[in-house]
């Protein structure tokens, strides 16, 4: 029998453990239903989970209703009917959900009311279900409709039950609630049809914005005129308890649906490369899809000449049966013919392109765009947000509207909302220099069949983020490294490799550069931790060694080990994991092995390297953070240099540990007369450029690095770390304008990747994309 793990709260788990012979409890009923489907059900709680060992304490209900308690491997399919409140358990549930060995059904259960309403308001076909300002509770009938949505593994939503609660909390099946609805204009059957229609539309949107939800309750109310409104969502756990206390037969039906879904997941996992078609992208597309779903051969855009057409435009919809876009004749060079499609993002739609009239391109700017007529059917087909200013360019056979820029987020879809996105808004400070679409989305929120992303779209007029949909953007800035590799691979293919920061460059990746002759002389001697004997031998040789966790940043998890000198024999272990430094004096190698084992260093992935005695000012060591970013496909530029000086009595320089950021000029002037800023800066930039050029030879697409450079007492540069996801807190405090320029640069790069222009911002003026002498009159 296949095993399904059911995640309970510690209270429910203890309650089940004590009731050794109670065969009428809710989880006994669940176990019986599981047995009918040839599934073994085990119950466990997050409190007993060990992710290091992949084990948990669990309870199994045996046939005689007895309770068996034992330690098991965490089941690969985890069914979660429980809502967790403590942060540590929410975090652990998230880790289980992200772990490649496990699939969690119901990563969470509810949507905050504010976020739900914002989501509904963004959908024109749904916002009519929200109460407007004229509605009030006095006009509402004292009834609440509970709709249960359950999602199958192929992502189709089912609604197994709708019931009603009256003012006294008494429950009724909707089809049997005629007496409660006698004053309503609709009959119960008509109300049920309306609720099905409302719920199906809402559940479809919930699937893309909250893909971790598999079961959810939707709560509706009805007013005296028979108008039905969405009130909120509720936890599946609430509906489960309602049904168990009221009608266990209905409860069994719900259990059966949940268990069949879990069983289907097991069967999918048992098939090599098994995956449901709706959740996973198709493999290896070598080109972009057209509207019929067929794959077009990939071809490069051939620009007509060096002054290829790029103009600012605003799209004006008009009604027409045929998908059409109308271009003023003055925009089209005489050599352009055979235009037959419009591209937005990665989607390309065959359409009619009319050439009519003329236009004067003089003074064409973001603030003075040309109005382009486009049929509303074409606008809707390509999911083009209308209320924006775009750039337009022409290739050999199509018109391209853009730029379209994606910010690829992680898989915590439940936290992505307009308020969360505000931390990205400062990146859009020069939005008017390039225009177009900026959408933040998760790879879990992509409709892979339609190639549509569901996410947060930046509204340049209101300067905030809104829920919205758009085609997968033509260039994507990866902002997180917790996505399934198959999704990243597909996005890389669909964007013709214009997804950048495609690989999470980790500390351990520096090990791969030690054979490169140019770079290795700037790398500390570094090794991946495998066993304590090799580490101790390295400490004995180098005298002082630093241990770093491969996957953590901001100085977390770091240890220093020193070999005792002279009368001070043995070793000193400096533990920097807390907000203070803890020293352990250890007499011998055996003691060092034991303490490393006690500190769990043996269980985590660490590397160790020679400690570089950093240059100091006022007896405080510092290192240099150099930000290297792509300007275009061929060129790296240094967009910022800061020095991070360690706090008082600190060895680590991280800002998060009390370090402070100051300029390179200042530290060099204080560090010693034998060093000059010109020579130090030249040497630093030389090694950083060599590193970035080396990265361009890799198969991955990198466009941003935070390189931590250590300077020894002679001013010689050492590459301590290379971060693909660097923090810019020091720049923010030291030079806010520099900080903003660093934040802007990845979006500028995304625009250049697509062949669109970025204008320069002057004193109250904007340079034009099209100058009068370049217009095609």
FIVOFI-680686 format. One line per field, with one value per residue (C-alpha): residue number from 1; residue in three letters; x, y negated, z. Coordinates in steps of 0.25 Angstrom, whole numbers. Layout:
# FIVOFI-680686
k: c(NUM|...)
r: c(ALA|...)
u: c(X|...)
v: c(Y|...)
w: c(Z|...)
***
This chain:
# FIVOFI-680686
k: c(1|2|3|4|5|6|7|8|9|10|11|12|13|14|15|16|17|18|19|20|21|22|23|24|25|26|27|28|29|30|31|32|33|34|35|36|37|38|39|40|41|42|43|44|45|46|47|48|49|50|51|52|53|54|55|56|57|58|59|60|61|62|63|64|65|66|67|68|69|70|71|72|73|74|75|76|77|78|79|80|81|82|83|84|85|86|87|88|89|90|91|92|93|94|95|96|97|98|99|100|101|102|103|104|105|106|107|108|109|110|111|112|113|114|115|116|117|118|119|120|121|122|123|124|125|126|127|128|129|130|131|132|133|134|135|136|137|138|139|140|141|142|143|144|145|146|147|148|149|150|151|152|153|154|155|156|157|158|159|160|161|162|163|164|165|166|167|168|169|170|171|172|173|174|175|176|177|178|179|180|181|182|183|184|185|186|187|188|189|190|191|192|193|194|195|196|197|198|199|200|201|202|203|204|205|206|207|208|209|210|211|212|213|214|215|216|217|218|219|220|221|222|223|224|225|226|227|228|229|230|231|232|233|234|235|236|237|238|239|240|241|242|243|244|245|246|247|248|249|250|251|252|253|254|255|256|257|258|259|260|261|262|263|264|265|266|267|268|269|270|271|272|273|274|275|276|277|278|279|280|281|282|283|284|285|286|287|288|289|290|291|292|293|294|295|296|297|298|299|300|301|302|303|304|305|306|307|308|309|310|311|312|313|314|315|316|317|318|319|320|321|322|323|324|325|326|327|328|329|330|331|332|333|334|335|336|337|338|339|340|341|342|343|344|345|346|347|348|349|350|351|352|353|354|355|356|357|358|359|360|361|362|363|364|365|366|367|368|369|370|371|372|373|374|375|376|377|378|379|380|381|382|383|384|385|386|387|388|389|390|391|392|393|394|395|396|397|398|399|400|401|402|403|404|405|406|407|408|409|410|411|412|413|414|415|416|417|418|419|420|421|422|423|424|425|426|427|428|429|430|431|432|433|434|435|436|437|438|439|440|441|442|443|444|445|446|447|448|449|450|451|452|453|454|455|456|457|458|459|460|461|462|463|464|465|466|467|468|469|470|471|472|473|474|475|476|477|478|479|480|481|482|483|484|485|486|487|488|489|490|491|492|493|494|495|496|497|498|499|500|501|502|503|504|505|506|507|508|509|510|511|512|513|514|515|516|517|518|519|520|521|522|523|524|525|526|527|528|529|530|531|532|533|534|535|536|537|538|539|540|541|542|543|544|545|546|547|548|549|550|551|552|553|554|555|556|557|558|559|560|561|562|563|564|565|566|567|568|569|570|571|572|573|574|575|576|577|578|579|580|581|582|583|584|585|586|587|588|589|590|591|592|593|594|595|596|597|598|599|600|601|602|603|604|605|606|607|608|609|610|611|612|613|614|615|616|617|618|619|620|621|622|623|624|625|626|627|628|629|630|631|632|633|634|635|636|637|638|639|640|641|642|643|644|645|646|647|648|649|650|651|652|653|654|655|656|657|658|659|660|661|662|663|664|665|666|667|668|669|670|671|672|673|674|675|676|677|678|679|680|681|682|683|684|685|686|687|688|689|690|691|692|693|694|695|696|697|698|699|700|701|702|703|704|705|706|707|708|709|710|711|712|713|714|715|716|717|718|719|720|721|722|723|724|725|726|727|728|729|730|731|732|733|734|735|736|737|738|739|740|741|742|743|744|745|746|747|748|749|750|751|752|753|754|755|756|757|758|759|760|761|762|763|764|765|766|767|768|769|770|771|772|773|774|775|776|777)
r: c(UNK|UNK|UNK|UNK|UNK|UNK|UNK|UNK|UNK|UNK|UNK|UNK|UNK|UNK|UNK|UNK|UNK|UNK|UNK|UNK|UNK|UNK|UNK|UNK|UNK|UNK|UNK|UNK|UNK|UNK|UNK|UNK|UNK|UNK|UNK|UNK|UNK|UNK|UNK|UNK|UNK|UNK|UNK|UNK|UNK|UNK|UNK|UNK|UNK|UNK|UNK|UNK|UNK|UNK|UNK|UNK|UNK|UNK|UNK|UNK|UNK|UNK|UNK|UNK|UNK|UNK|UNK|UNK|UNK|UNK|UNK|UNK|UNK|UNK|UNK|UNK|UNK|UNK|UNK|UNK|UNK|UNK|UNK|UNK|UNK|UNK|UNK|UNK|UNK|UNK|UNK|UNK|UNK|UNK|UNK|UNK|UNK|UNK|UNK|UNK|UNK|UNK|UNK|UNK|UNK|UNK|UNK|UNK|UNK|UNK|UNK|UNK|UNK|UNK|UNK|UNK|UNK|UNK|UNK|UNK|UNK|UNK|UNK|UNK|UNK|UNK|UNK|UNK|UNK|UNK|UNK|UNK|UNK|UNK|UNK|UNK|UNK|UNK|UNK|UNK|UNK|UNK|UNK|UNK|UNK|UNK|UNK|UNK|UNK|UNK|UNK|UNK|UNK|UNK|UNK|UNK|UNK|UNK|UNK|UNK|UNK|UNK|UNK|UNK|UNK|UNK|UNK|UNK|UNK|UNK|UNK|UNK|UNK|UNK|UNK|UNK|UNK|UNK|UNK|UNK|UNK|UNK|UNK|UNK|UNK|UNK|UNK|UNK|UNK|UNK|UNK|UNK|UNK|UNK|UNK|UNK|UNK|UNK|UNK|UNK|UNK|UNK|UNK|UNK|UNK|UNK|UNK|UNK|UNK|UNK|UNK|UNK|UNK|UNK|UNK|UNK|UNK|UNK|UNK|UNK|UNK|UNK|UNK|UNK|UNK|UNK|UNK|UNK|UNK|UNK|UNK|UNK|UNK|UNK|UNK|UNK|UNK|UNK|UNK|UNK|UNK|UNK|UNK|UNK|UNK|UNK|UNK|UNK|UNK|UNK|UNK|UNK|UNK|UNK|UNK|UNK|UNK|UNK|UNK|UNK|UNK|UNK|UNK|UNK|UNK|UNK|UNK|UNK|UNK|UNK|UNK|UNK|UNK|UNK|UNK|UNK|UNK|UNK|UNK|UNK|UNK|UNK|UNK|UNK|UNK|UNK|UNK|UNK|UNK|UNK|UNK|UNK|UNK|UNK|UNK|UNK|UNK|UNK|UNK|UNK|UNK|UNK|UNK|UNK|UNK|UNK|UNK|UNK|UNK|UNK|UNK|UNK|UNK|UNK|UNK|UNK|UNK|UNK|UNK|UNK|UNK|UNK|UNK|UNK|UNK|UNK|UNK|UNK|UNK|UNK|UNK|UNK|UNK|UNK|UNK|UNK|UNK|UNK|UNK|UNK|UNK|UNK|UNK|UNK|UNK|UNK|UNK|UNK|UNK|UNK|UNK|UNK|UNK|UNK|UNK|UNK|UNK|UNK|UNK|UNK|UNK|UNK|UNK|UNK|UNK|UNK|UNK|UNK|UNK|UNK|UNK|UNK|UNK|UNK|UNK|UNK|UNK|UNK|UNK|UNK|UNK|UNK|UNK|UNK|UNK|UNK|UNK|UNK|UNK|UNK|UNK|UNK|UNK|UNK|UNK|UNK|UNK|UNK|UNK|UNK|UNK|UNK|UNK|UNK|UNK|UNK|UNK|UNK|UNK|UNK|UNK|UNK|UNK|UNK|UNK|UNK|UNK|UNK|UNK|UNK|UNK|UNK|UNK|UNK|UNK|UNK|UNK|UNK|UNK|UNK|UNK|UNK|UNK|UNK|UNK|UNK|UNK|UNK|UNK|UNK|UNK|UNK|UNK|UNK|UNK|UNK|UNK|UNK|UNK|UNK|UNK|UNK|UNK|UNK|UNK|UNK|UNK|UNK|UNK|UNK|UNK|UNK|UNK|UNK|UNK|UNK|UNK|UNK|UNK|UNK|UNK|UNK|UNK|UNK|UNK|UNK|UNK|UNK|UNK|UNK|UNK|UNK|UNK|UNK|UNK|UNK|UNK|UNK|UNK|UNK|UNK|UNK|UNK|UNK|UNK|UNK|UNK|UNK|UNK|UNK|UNK|UNK|UNK|UNK|UNK|UNK|UNK|UNK|UNK|UNK|UNK|UNK|UNK|UNK|UNK|UNK|UNK|UNK|UNK|UNK|UNK|UNK|UNK|UNK|UNK|UNK|UNK|UNK|UNK|UNK|UNK|UNK|UNK|UNK|UNK|UNK|UNK|UNK|UNK|UNK|UNK|UNK|UNK|UNK|UNK|UNK|UNK|UNK|UNK|UNK|UNK|UNK|UNK|UNK|UNK|UNK|UNK|UNK|UNK|UNK|UNK|UNK|UNK|UNK|UNK|UNK|UNK|UNK|UNK|UNK|UNK|UNK|UNK|UNK|UNK|UNK|UNK|UNK|UNK|UNK|UNK|UNK|UNK|UNK|UNK|UNK|UNK|UNK|UNK|UNK|UNK|UNK|UNK|UNK|UNK|UNK|UNK|UNK|UNK|UNK|UNK|UNK|UNK|UNK|UNK|UNK|UNK|UNK|UNK|UNK|UNK|UNK|UNK|UNK|UNK|UNK|UNK|UNK|UNK|UNK|UNK|UNK|UNK|UNK|UNK|UNK|UNK|UNK|UNK|UNK|UNK|UNK|UNK|UNK|UNK|UNK|UNK|UNK|UNK|UNK|UNK|UNK|UNK|UNK|UNK|UNK|UNK|UNK|UNK|UNK|UNK|UNK|UNK|UNK|UNK|UNK|UNK|UNK|UNK|UNK|UNK|UNK|UNK|UNK|UNK|UNK|UNK|UNK|UNK|UNK|UNK|UNK|UNK|UNK|UNK|UNK|UNK|UNK|UNK|UNK|UNK|UNK|UNK|UNK|UNK|UNK|UNK|UNK|UNK|UNK|UNK|UNK|UNK|UNK|UNK|UNK|UNK|UNK|UNK|UNK|UNK|UNK|UNK|UNK|UNK|UNK|UNK|UNK|UNK|UNK|UNK|UNK|UNK|UNK|UNK|UNK|UNK|UNK|UNK|UNK|UNK|UNK|UNK|UNK|UNK|UNK|UNK|UNK|UNK|UNK|UNK|UNK|UNK|UNK|UNK|UNK|UNK|UNK|UNK|UNK|UNK|UNK|UNK|UNK|UNK|UNK|UNK|UNK|UNK|UNK|UNK|UNK|UNK|UNK|UNK|UNK|UNK|UNK|UNK|UNK|UNK|UNK|UNK|UNK|UNK|UNK|UNK|UNK|UNK|UNK|UNK|UNK|UNK|UNK|UNK|UNK|UNK)
u: c(0|5|6|0|5|-6|-1|-8|-6|1|-12|-20|-8|-8|-23|-22|-11|-19|-31|-26|-39|-48|-53|-63|-53|-50|-36|-41|-51|-40|-32|-43|-46|-31|-31|-43|-34|-22|-15|-8|-10|0|-2|10|12|23|28|33|39|54|58|73|69|56|49|37|30|16|3|-3|-18|-18|-30|-35|-35|-22|-11|3|13|27|38|37|43|35|24|26|12|7|-7|-9|-23|-17|-15|-2|0|14|25|34|24|20|35|36|24|30|43|35|28|41|48|50|46|32|19|10|-5|-10|3|-7|-22|-27|-25|-26|-38|-31|-23|-35|-43|-31|-29|-44|-44|-34|-42|-53|-62|-61|-62|-77|-77|-72|-81|-81|-81|-97|-98|-99|-101|-116|-119|-113|-121|-116|-110|-96|-93|-81|-75|-64|-54|-45|-34|-30|-15|-18|-22|-37|-46|-58|-69|-74|-83|-90|-97|-104|-103|-114|-113|-113|-102|-111|-106|-114|-111|-114|-124|-132|-132|-145|-151|-139|-140|-155|-153|-143|-146|-137|-140|-130|-126|-124|-115|-107|-104|-100|-91|-85|-82|-76|-68|-62|-57|-51|-45|-38|-31|-28|-21|-11|-8|-9|-4|-1|-16|-23|-35|-42|-56|-62|-72|-84|-95|-108|-116|-131|-131|-125|-111|-100|-86|-73|-70|-57|-50|-49|-40|-43|-42|-54|-62|-57|-61|-75|-78|-72|-81|-93|-93|-82|-87|-83|-70|-66|-69|-59|-49|-50|-47|-35|-29|-32|-24|-13|-12|-12|0|7|4|10|22|24|25|38|38|23|16|2|1|-6|4|17|22|24|39|49|42|52|43|32|18|8|-7|-10|-1|9|24|30|44|53|59|67|60|67|67|66|77|85|73|63|49|47|36|28|13|0|-10|-24|-34|-45|-56|-54|-57|-43|-30|-24|-14|-13|1|2|9|20|26|28|40|38|46|37|27|20|17|7|8|9|18|16|25|28|14|12|-1|-4|-12|-16|-6|-12|-3|-11|-9|4|10|21|31|37|38|33|36|30|21|17|14|8|-6|-7|-21|-22|-34|-39|-39|-24|-22|-29|-23|-9|-13|-7|-10|-15|-12|3|13|21|32|29|39|38|45|45|31|25|22|27|22|30|39|33|41|39|43|43|40|41|30|24|12|3|11|12|2|2|8|19|23|25|40|42|36|50|55|45|50|54|42|39|52|48|33|26|21|28|22|26|22|25|28|16|7|9|-1|9|-1|-5|9|2|8|-1|5|7|8|14|4|13|2|-2|13|8|6|-7|-11|-11|-8|2|9|22|32|42|53|53|61|62|60|60|66|55|48|47|59|49|41|54|59|46|46|60|56|43|51|62|72|68|65|77|84|80|88|90|105|108|121|125|125|138|144|142|151|164|169|168|182|177|167|173|185|174|166|169|172|158|152|138|137|137|143|149|163|165|160|169|181|178|177|190|197|190|189|176|164|150|138|126|112|110|96|95|99|101|111|102|107|122|133|148|158|172|184|190|204|215|210|196|194|182|171|162|149|142|126|120|106|100|100|113|126|127|141|144|158|160|172|174|169|160|153|152|145|135|131|129|120|112|111|105|116|117|102|102|109|121|134|147|158|170|167|172|178|170|175|170|167|166|169|156|157|150|147|142|128|129|116|118|106|103|100|97|100|115|119|120|121|125|113|118|129|127|136|130|137|135|129|136|143|137|145|133|131|116|107|96|106|109|119|118|120|130|136|149|156|154|159|171|175|174|180|194|203|209|195|189|175|178|186|177|164|171|175|161|154|164|161|146|146|154|144|132|138|141|126|122|129|120|107|99|94|99|97|99|110|114|128|134|149|159|171|183|194|200|187|187|172|166|153|146|132|124|109|98|88|96|91|92|89|103|101|87|93|105|101|86|87|98|89|77|86|90|75|72|82|76|64|72|79|66|62|75|73|60|66|58|64|67|67|75|69|74|70|55|56|56|65|56|57|55|62|56|67|64|50|44|35)
v: c(0|-14|-23|-37|-46|-55|-67|-70|-81|-76|-77|-68|-58|-57|-55|-44|-37|-37|-31|-18|-11|-22|-17|-29|-40|-49|-44|-29|-32|-37|-25|-15|-23|-22|-7|-6|-12|-4|-15|-15|-27|-32|-44|-54|-68|-78|-78|-64|-66|-65|-71|-67|-52|-53|-46|-48|-42|-37|-30|-19|-14|1|9|12|-4|-2|-13|-10|-20|-19|-27|-27|-33|-46|-41|-47|-52|-60|-64|-77|-79|-88|-103|-107|-120|-120|-125|-114|-104|-112|-113|-98|-95|-104|-96|-83|-89|-93|-80|-72|-59|-64|-69|-76|-77|-90|-98|-108|-110|-124|-137|-150|-158|-170|-162|-154|-167|-174|-161|-161|-176|-174|-164|-171|-158|-156|-170|-171|-160|-170|-179|-194|-206|-206|-192|-190|-179|-183|-179|-165|-153|-146|-135|-130|-121|-112|-106|-96|-96|-84|-83|-70|-67|-72|-85|-84|-90|-82|-87|-75|-83|-96|-98|-109|-114|-123|-133|-122|-115|-103|-97|-93|-87|-98|-89|-87|-102|-106|-111|-120|-126|-128|-143|-142|-144|-132|-118|-109|-102|-116|-121|-108|-111|-125|-121|-110|-120|-131|-120|-114|-127|-131|-118|-118|-131|-126|-114|-123|-133|-123|-110|-104|-103|-90|-92|-105|-110|-122|-130|-137|-145|-149|-162|-165|-167|-153|-159|-149|-155|-149|-151|-144|-130|-121|-109|-95|-91|-99|-92|-79|-81|-86|-74|-64|-69|-71|-60|-49|-44|-57|-57|-43|-49|-60|-50|-42|-53|-57|-43|-40|-53|-49|-35|-41|-49|-36|-30|-42|-41|-26|-29|-34|-49|-48|-61|-66|-73|-86|-88|-86|-93|-85|-81|-87|-97|-102|-115|-123|-119|-125|-127|-113|-106|-101|-105|-114|-113|-122|-133|-145|-159|-166|-181|-189|-198|-205|-215|-204|-209|-210|-220|-224|-219|-219|-208|-213|-201|-201|-191|-182|-167|-165|-166|-178|-189|-202|-209|-223|-222|-231|-221|-210|-211|-207|-194|-188|-179|-166|-170|-160|-159|-166|-162|-165|-158|-144|-143|-146|-147|-147|-160|-170|-182|-194|-205|-219|-233|-240|-245|-255|-248|-261|-262|-248|-245|-236|-249|-251|-237|-234|-228|-215|-209|-194|-185|-182|-167|-167|-175|-164|-153|-157|-162|-176|-185|-197|-209|-210|-216|-206|-206|-200|-194|-187|-174|-168|-162|-167|-179|-178|-185|-186|-185|-174|-172|-161|-160|-145|-143|-130|-120|-127|-131|-134|-146|-153|-164|-179|-183|-173|-178|-192|-188|-187|-201|-209|-201|-208|-222|-224|-216|-228|-225|-212|-210|-197|-186|-182|-169|-161|-147|-133|-121|-114|-125|-123|-117|-108|-105|-119|-125|-135|-140|-143|-153|-168|-179|-192|-204|-216|-226|-222|-217|-204|-189|-183|-169|-166|-156|-157|-148|-143|-155|-155|-158|-152|-157|-145|-150|-137|-123|-114|-109|-96|-94|-90|-103|-111|-103|-106|-121|-121|-114|-123|-136|-131|-131|-145|-140|-146|-142|-128|-120|-122|-125|-119|-121|-107|-110|-118|-105|-102|-114|-110|-104|-117|-123|-138|-136|-126|-135|-144|-132|-128|-113|-107|-93|-87|-81|-66|-61|-67|-60|-68|-81|-79|-76|-89|-97|-91|-96|-110|-113|-121|-116|-121|-112|-117|-110|-109|-113|-125|-140|-152|-146|-135|-122|-126|-119|-123|-113|-116|-107|-111|-116|-115|-112|-113|-99|-93|-101|-113|-112|-126|-124|-136|-130|-139|-154|-152|-144|-132|-126|-111|-107|-93|-85|-75|-70|-60|-71|-80|-68|-66|-81|-82|-70|-76|-89|-81|-86|-71|-71|-84|-87|-96|-100|-105|-114|-121|-133|-146|-156|-168|-182|-190|-204|-208|-193|-189|-180|-184|-178|-184|-181|-183|-183|-178|-179|-177|-189|-181|-166|-169|-179|-178|-192|-195|-202|-203|-201|-202|-198|-190|-193|-183|-187|-189|-176|-169|-161|-160|-172|-169|-181|-172|-169|-184|-188|-201|-206|-216|-220|-213|-227|-229|-215|-216|-229|-224|-210|-214|-224|-213|-211|-220|-220|-220|-207|-200|-203|-199|-185|-183|-186|-178|-165|-168|-169|-157|-149|-154|-151|-137|-136|-140|-127|-119|-113|-121|-136|-145|-160|-164|-161|-166|-163|-163|-167|-166|-174|-169|-178|-180|-184|-171|-168|-154|-149|-145|-143|-145|-148|-147|-153|-164|-173|-188|-193|-200|-208|-212|-218|-223|-229|-228|-232|-222|-212|-215|-214|-200|-197|-202|-195|-181|-187|-195|-183|-175|-187|-186|-171|-173|-183|-195|-208|-215|-230|-239|-247|-262|-274|-274|-269|-255|-252|-246|-232|-238|-251|-260|-256|-241|-241|-234|-245)
w: c(0|-3|8|10|21|28|35|48|59|71|79|69|68|84|84|73|81|94|88|85|82|77|63|61|61|48|46|48|37|28|30|27|14|11|13|3|-7|-4|3|17|25|35|44|48|52|49|63|61|47|44|31|33|35|26|38|47|58|53|57|49|52|51|46|60|63|71|70|66|69|62|54|39|27|23|13|-1|-2|10|11|20|25|36|37|44|52|57|48|51|46|34|30|32|24|13|13|12|0|-7|-4|-17|-9|-5|-10|-1|-3|3|6|12|13|13|5|13|11|6|-4|-9|-12|-19|-27|-31|-34|-44|-52|-60|-60|-45|-39|-40|-29|-19|-11|-15|-6|-6|-1|14|24|26|12|13|16|29|21|17|6|8|-5|-5|-16|-18|-28|-35|-39|-53|-47|-50|-39|-34|-25|-17|-8|-5|8|15|29|35|46|57|50|46|33|21|8|-2|-10|3|7|0|13|16|2|0|-1|-12|-26|-30|-26|-19|-32|-39|-27|-28|-43|-40|-28|-37|-48|-38|-31|-44|-49|-36|-34|-47|-43|-29|-36|-43|-32|-20|-27|-13|-9|-13|-4|0|5|-2|6|-1|4|-3|-2|-2|-17|-20|-23|-18|-13|-9|5|8|8|19|23|18|33|36|26|30|44|40|31|41|52|43|32|32|19|12|20|14|0|3|8|-4|-13|-5|-5|-20|-23|-14|-20|-34|-30|-25|-38|-46|-38|-41|-56|-61|-63|-59|-59|-61|-74|-69|-58|-66|-78|-91|-93|-103|-111|-121|-125|-121|-122|-131|-128|-133|-124|-134|-133|-142|-146|-138|-146|-143|-145|-156|-154|-167|-164|-153|-151|-149|-146|-131|-127|-115|-116|-109|-113|-116|-117|-127|-130|-142|-145|-151|-143|-148|-145|-152|-155|-160|-174|-170|-160|-171|-180|-194|-193|-182|-188|-184|-170|-164|-149|-136|-125|-110|-100|-106|-112|-127|-133|-148|-152|-162|-163|-169|-174|-175|-174|-169|-156|-152|-144|-139|-123|-121|-107|-95|-92|-106|-112|-126|-125|-131|-134|-130|-131|-117|-121|-124|-111|-103|-110|-107|-93|-95|-84|-91|-82|-84|-93|-102|-112|-126|-135|-148|-153|-166|-165|-152|-143|-129|-117|-104|-96|-87|-75|-65|-50|-47|-33|-24|-21|-8|-16|-4|0|-14|-14|-17|-3|-4|-18|-13|-9|-24|-28|-26|-38|-47|-44|-59|-64|-74|-80|-86|-84|-87|-78|-65|-58|-46|-46|-41|-50|-42|-48|-62|-72|-80|-91|-93|-90|-80|-67|-55|-47|-42|-53|-50|-52|-56|-55|-40|-38|-31|-34|-38|-41|-56|-67|-79|-88|-83|-84|-95|-85|-70|-58|-49|-34|-27|-28|-23|-35|-42|-52|-63|-62|-63|-75|-82|-79|-84|-97|-99|-97|-107|-95|-90|-76|-68|-55|-59|-49|-35|-33|-20|-11|-15|-30|-28|-26|-41|-44|-37|-50|-58|-58|-58|-47|-38|-33|-27|-20|-6|-5|-4|-2|0|14|13|26|39|36|24|30|42|33|26|39|43|30|28|43|41|33|31|30|22|19|4|4|14|12|21|30|35|40|39|48|49|53|58|61|75|74|84|98|94|88|82|74|76|69|67|66|58|56|67|68|76|75|84|86|89|93|89|94|82|69|75|83|70|63|75|75|60|61|73|65|53|43|39|34|26|14|17|10|16|11|16|24|17|27|22|22|34|38|53|55|48|36|23|9|-4|-10|-25|-33|-47|-56|-71|-80|-92|-97|-99|-88|-73|-65|-51|-45|-31|-21|-6|6|17|30|41|54|67|72|59|49|39|30|27|28|35|46|49|38|32|17|13|0|-5|-5|10|14|5|10|25|22|19|11|2|-5|-15|-19|-34|-33|-23|-32|-45|-39|-33|-46|-54|-46|-46|-61|-63|-54|-62|-75|-70|-66|-80|-86|-77|-82|-73|-75|-64|-63|-49|-38|-25|-23|-10|-11|1|1|8|15|1|-5|-13|-17|-14|-18|-5|-11|-23|-21|-32|-22|-15|-4|-7|7|9|-4|1|13|7|-7|-10|-24|-27|-20|-29|-42|-38|-36|-49|-57|-59|-65|-74|-78|-80|-90|-98|-99|-107|-116|-110|-106|-93|-93|-85|-74|-74|-66|-68|-82|-89|-101|-112|-118|-131|-135|-146|-156|-154|-157|-169|-175)
***
